């Protein structure tokens, strides 16, 4: 059974790189992955949707019911959270949606978090 993977921050550097890497893989396991991309604007949805095998949709990650609905609707079992902004609600909402999906289906769910948010010192 192929995995349904949601990439947040898909319009950004890390998220875009994750999607590009998945799309470039030739092994059957990754070729079978269904890729979904959460976007915060319709412009981002339109641009991301042009990628082969990527299903983009509009969602505010701080809106818990909307996040839970999207995870259930698209049967997401893996979230790769790369959205640059650090808001605890985003992560909490993603975890809640994955937990609901796991309880409803009995399938394992996973969250991978990567961020480029960092405080750089002037000396660097």
C-alpha positions as CSV (number, residue, x, y, z in Angstrom):
1,X,0.0,0.0,0.0
2,X,1.5,3.3,-1.0
3,X,2.0,6.0,1.6
4,X,0.3,9.4,1.4
5,X,2.9,12.0,2.3
6,X,2.1,15.6,3.2
7,X,4.8,18.2,2.8
8,X,4.3,21.5,4.6
9,X,6.3,24.5,3.5
10,X,6.4,23.0,0.0
11,X,6.9,26.4,-1.6
12,X,10.0,27.0,0.4
13,X,13.6,25.8,0.0
14,X,13.5,22.7,2.3
15,X,10.0,21.6,1.3
16,X,10.7,22.1,-2.4
17,X,13.9,20.2,-2.1
18,X,12.1,17.3,-0.3
19,X,9.5,17.1,-3.1
20,X,12.2,17.3,-5.8
21,X,14.1,14.5,-4.1
22,X,11.1,12.2,-3.9
23,X,10.2,12.9,-7.5
24,X,13.7,12.2,-8.7
25,X,13.9,8.7,-7.1
26,X,13.5,5.7,-9.3
27,X,13.0,2.9,-6.7
28,X,9.4,1.5,-6.7
29,X,8.7,2.4,-3.1
30,X,9.2,6.1,-3.6
31,X,7.6,6.1,-7.1
32,X,4.4,4.8,-5.5
33,X,4.3,7.6,-2.8
34,X,1.3,10.0,-3.2
35,X,2.6,13.5,-2.5
36,X,0.4,16.2,-1.1
37,X,1.5,19.8,-0.5
38,X,0.0,22.2,2.0
39,X,0.1,25.8,0.8
40,X,-0.9,29.1,2.4
41,X,-2.0,30.9,-0.8
42,X,-3.8,30.0,-4.0
43,X,-0.8,31.3,-6.0
44,X,1.4,28.6,-4.2
45,X,-1.3,26.0,-4.9
46,X,-1.3,26.8,-8.6
47,X,2.5,26.7,-8.9
48,X,3.0,23.5,-6.9
49,X,0.1,21.8,-8.7
50,X,2.1,22.0,-12.0
51,X,4.5,19.4,-10.6
52,X,3.9,15.9,-11.7
53,X,2.5,13.6,-9.0
54,X,2.0,16.5,-6.5
55,X,-1.5,17.3,-5.2
56,X,-1.4,20.8,-3.6
57,X,-4.2,22.2,-1.5
58,X,-4.9,25.4,0.5
59,X,-4.8,25.2,4.3
60,X,-3.9,27.3,7.3
61,X,-1.8,25.1,9.5
62,X,-2.9,27.1,12.5
63,X,-6.5,26.1,11.8
64,X,-6.9,22.8,13.7
65,X,-10.2,21.7,12.2
66,X,-8.9,22.4,8.7
67,X,-5.7,20.5,9.3
68,X,-7.5,17.5,10.8
69,X,-9.9,17.5,7.9
70,X,-7.2,17.6,5.3
71,X,-5.2,14.7,6.9
72,X,-8.4,12.6,7.1
73,X,-9.6,13.5,3.6
74,X,-6.2,12.7,1.9
75,X,-5.5,9.8,4.3
76,X,-2.1,11.2,5.2
77,X,0.1,8.8,7.1
78,X,3.4,10.7,6.9
79,X,3.9,14.5,7.4
80,X,7.2,16.1,6.5
81,X,6.8,19.5,8.3
82,X,9.2,22.0,6.7
83,X,7.1,25.2,7.1
84,X,9.6,27.9,8.2
85,X,7.5,29.6,10.8
86,X,7.7,28.2,14.3
87,X,4.2,28.2,15.7
88,X,3.4,25.5,18.3
89,X,-0.2,25.3,17.0
90,X,1.0,24.1,13.6
91,X,2.9,21.2,15.1
92,X,0.1,20.4,17.6
93,X,-2.5,20.5,14.8
94,X,-0.5,18.2,12.6
95,X,0.1,15.7,15.5
96,X,-3.6,15.8,16.4
97,X,-4.6,15.1,12.8
98,X,-2.1,12.2,12.5
99,X,-3.3,10.8,15.8
100,X,-7.0,10.9,14.7
101,X,-6.0,9.2,11.4
102,X,-4.1,6.5,13.3
103,X,-7.0,5.8,15.6
104,X,-9.5,5.7,12.8
105,X,-7.4,3.4,10.5
106,X,-5.1,1.5,12.8
107,X,-2.2,2.4,10.5
108,X,1.0,3.8,11.8
109,X,1.6,7.5,11.2
110,X,4.8,9.5,11.2
111,X,5.9,13.1,11.6
112,X,9.3,14.4,10.4
113,X,10.1,18.0,11.3
114,X,12.8,20.0,9.6
115,X,13.3,23.8,9.8
116,X,15.6,26.4,8.6
117,X,14.6,28.8,11.4
118,X,17.7,29.7,13.3
119,X,19.3,32.7,15.1
120,X,22.5,33.5,13.3
121,X,25.3,35.4,15.2
122,X,26.8,38.4,13.5
123,X,30.2,36.8,13.6
124,X,29.1,34.2,11.0
